[in-house]
């Protein structure tokens, strides 16, 4: 492994570094955050620069913020432990842990963090604090009920976890009681937030998670819950995932982990509406991003990243697809500040277990693999996360999840 000099300096251009949040596949060594050289002009392009252990093992490093905040402080969760870490990445080569915290406002197991215009953080917490931990199994197969969970909520806090306000996601107006906030989108101009409901306890196949919830952002009052309708296959509405604001500033797309794509309108009205607009192959579709009028969707069943032109949101049109290899199941993606480079990993799924950089052309939506981002001496693009020696001393296979570019 090539480890380059760790002299402390700030990132001078967008996307000069990558920050990878990962754990040991054997659950024996500490979870850690790694720093990777992502400047294409560097002779050490793709090298691991540094890595910082948290001191905790097997927390299931999961979501980070989707992009680097302006202050260089990144929130990340160890989901199974219900733990949040705040990393200081303002000096990218020398990462630090500022603090970590657990339950907040009577809720546990945070999943998604977004920054608000007022400087606060809005976070989803899946469960009530007296819930049992989620079961560490894969897939939505079988009929296991998972752990004993109670509905969580949204929490507005500062980045160190000091609570400003909170709201519970329980809704007496609907029959379904298996509501567990997954991700959230804030729409300050219309005083709304929109959240989704996939249960991260993957043993809980009883939670169909087809719900979308609408909140008053200013006081986190839950206003309404609606269920997405099935698509042609009959189950595309299940496991609601990431809500993204469309270019019109008032409509959103919501993807589902059952590979459906839905258009939601009327968010600032008493009766929001949703329509099915598209499906992707298979199930368990990954975490998408919206950039300009393009939707980028990881599709594990086809081992690919797909780009849709959504200029006409009711009729999205595929413009590009990039296949990464039959041993890869892409899951997490993030985009750099130029809007031209995407980082993608398989979140430990598939035997490939590699980290890729993909070039994106915002003029036409075309995707192409960056062949130069690879391990030294490798004949294959991408950085292998299997059997690696990491700077903090861990030797083994990393299970990656949240990965973001420096600002």
Secondary structure as the mmCIF struct_conf table of DSSP 4:
data_model
#
loop_
_struct_conf.conf_type_id
_struct_conf.id
_struct_conf.beg_label_comp_id
_struct_conf.beg_label_asym_id
_struct_conf.beg_label_seq_id
_struct_conf.end_label_comp_id
_struct_conf.end_label_asym_id
_struct_conf.end_label_seq_id
BEND BEND1 UNK A 13 UNK A 13
TURN_TY1_P TURN_TY1_P1 UNK A 14 UNK A 15
BEND BEND2 UNK A 16 UNK A 16
STRN STRN1 UNK A 17 UNK A 24
TURN_TY1_P TURN_TY1_P2 UNK A 25 UNK A 26
BEND BEND3 UNK A 27 UNK A 27
BEND BEND4 UNK A 29 UNK A 29
STRN STRN2 UNK A 30 UNK A 37
TURN_TY1_P TURN_TY1_P3 UNK A 40 UNK A 41
BEND BEND5 UNK A 42 UNK A 42
TURN_TY1_P TURN_TY1_P4 UNK A 43 UNK A 46
STRN STRN3 UNK A 48 UNK A 57
BEND BEND6 UNK A 58 UNK A 58
STRN STRN4 UNK A 61 UNK A 64
BEND BEND7 UNK A 66 UNK A 67
TURN_TY1_P TURN_TY1_P5 UNK A 70 UNK A 71
BEND BEND8 UNK A 72 UNK A 72
STRN STRN5 UNK A 73 UNK A 78
HELX_RH_3T_P HELX_RH_3T_P1 UNK A 79 UNK A 81
TURN_TY1_P TURN_TY1_P6 UNK A 82 UNK A 82
STRN STRN6 UNK A 83 UNK A 88
BEND BEND9 UNK A 90 UNK A 91
TURN_TY1_P TURN_TY1_P7 UNK A 92 UNK A 93
BEND BEND10 UNK A 94 UNK A 94
STRN STRN7 UNK A 96 UNK A 101
STRN STRN8 UNK A 104 UNK A 104
TURN_TY1_P TURN_TY1_P8 UNK A 105 UNK A 106
STRN STRN9 UNK A 107 UNK A 115
TURN_TY1_P TURN_TY1_P9 UNK A 117 UNK A 118
BEND BEND11 UNK A 119 UNK A 119
STRN STRN10 UNK A 121 UNK A 128
TURN_TY1_P TURN_TY1_P10 UNK A 129 UNK A 130
BEND BEND12 UNK A 131 UNK A 131
HELX_LH_PP_P HELX_LH_PP_P1 UNK A 132 UNK A 135
BEND BEND13 UNK A 139 UNK A 140
BEND BEND14 UNK A 142 UNK A 142
STRN STRN11 UNK A 145 UNK A 145
BEND BEND15 UNK A 147 UNK A 147
STRN STRN12 UNK A 151 UNK A 157
TURN_TY1_P TURN_TY1_P11 UNK A 159 UNK A 160
STRN STRN13 UNK A 163 UNK A 168
TURN_TY1_P TURN_TY1_P12 UNK A 172 UNK A 173
BEND BEND16 UNK A 174 UNK A 175
STRN STRN14 UNK A 184 UNK A 187
HELX_RH_3T_P HELX_RH_3T_P2 UNK A 188 UNK A 190
TURN_TY1_P TURN_TY1_P13 UNK A 191 UNK A 191
STRN STRN15 UNK A 192 UNK A 196
BEND BEND17 UNK A 200 UNK A 200
TURN_TY1_P TURN_TY1_P14 UNK A 202 UNK A 203
STRN STRN16 UNK A 204 UNK A 204
TURN_TY1_P TURN_TY1_P15 UNK A 205 UNK A 206
STRN STRN17 UNK A 211 UNK A 216
TURN_TY1_P TURN_TY1_P16 UNK A 217 UNK A 220
STRN STRN18 UNK A 221 UNK A 227
HELX_LH_PP_P HELX_LH_PP_P2 UNK A 228 UNK A 230
TURN_TY1_P TURN_TY1_P17 UNK A 232 UNK A 233
BEND BEND18 UNK A 234 UNK A 234
TURN_TY1_P TURN_TY1_P18 UNK A 236 UNK A 237
BEND BEND19 UNK A 238 UNK A 239
STRN STRN19 UNK A 240 UNK A 245
TURN_TY1_P TURN_TY1_P19 UNK A 247 UNK A 248
BEND BEND20 UNK A 249 UNK A 250
STRN STRN20 UNK A 252 UNK A 256
TURN_TY1_P TURN_TY1_P20 UNK A 257 UNK A 258
BEND BEND21 UNK A 259 UNK A 259
STRN STRN21 UNK A 260 UNK A 265
TURN_TY1_P TURN_TY1_P21 UNK A 267 UNK A 268
BEND BEND22 UNK A 269 UNK A 271
STRN STRN22 UNK A 273 UNK A 279
BEND BEND23 UNK A 281 UNK A 283
STRN STRN23 UNK A 289 UNK A 291
TURN_TY1_P TURN_TY1_P22 UNK A 292 UNK A 293
STRN STRN24 UNK A 294 UNK A 299
HELX_RH_3T_P HELX_RH_3T_P3 UNK A 300 UNK A 302
TURN_TY1_P TURN_TY1_P23 UNK A 303 UNK A 303
STRN STRN25 UNK A 304 UNK A 309
BEND BEND24 UNK A 311 UNK A 312
TURN_TY1_P TURN_TY1_P24 UNK A 313 UNK A 314
BEND BEND25 UNK A 315 UNK A 315
STRN STRN26 UNK A 317 UNK A 323
TURN_TY1_P TURN_TY1_P25 UNK A 326 UNK A 327
STRN STRN27 UNK A 332 UNK A 335
TURN_TY1_P TURN_TY1_P26 UNK A 337 UNK A 338
BEND BEND26 UNK A 339 UNK A 340
STRN STRN28 UNK A 341 UNK A 345
TURN_TY1_P TURN_TY1_P27 UNK A 347 UNK A 348
TURN_TY1_P TURN_TY1_P28 UNK A 350 UNK A 352
STRN STRN29 UNK A 354 UNK A 360
TURN_TY1_P TURN_TY1_P29 UNK A 362 UNK A 364
STRN STRN30 UNK A 367 UNK A 369
TURN_TY1_P TURN_TY1_P30 UNK A 371 UNK A 372
BEND BEND27 UNK A 373 UNK A 373
STRN STRN31 UNK A 374 UNK A 374
TURN_TY1_P TURN_TY1_P31 UNK A 376 UNK A 377
BEND BEND28 UNK A 379 UNK A 381
STRN STRN32 UNK A 382 UNK A 382
STRN STRN33 UNK A 383 UNK A 384
BEND BEND29 UNK A 386 UNK A 387
STRN STRN34 UNK A 388 UNK A 389
HELX_LH_PP_P HELX_LH_PP_P3 UNK A 390 UNK A 390
TURN_TY1_P TURN_TY1_P32 UNK A 391 UNK A 392
BEND BEND30 UNK A 393 UNK A 393
STRN STRN35 UNK A 395 UNK A 396
STRN STRN36 UNK A 398 UNK A 405
#
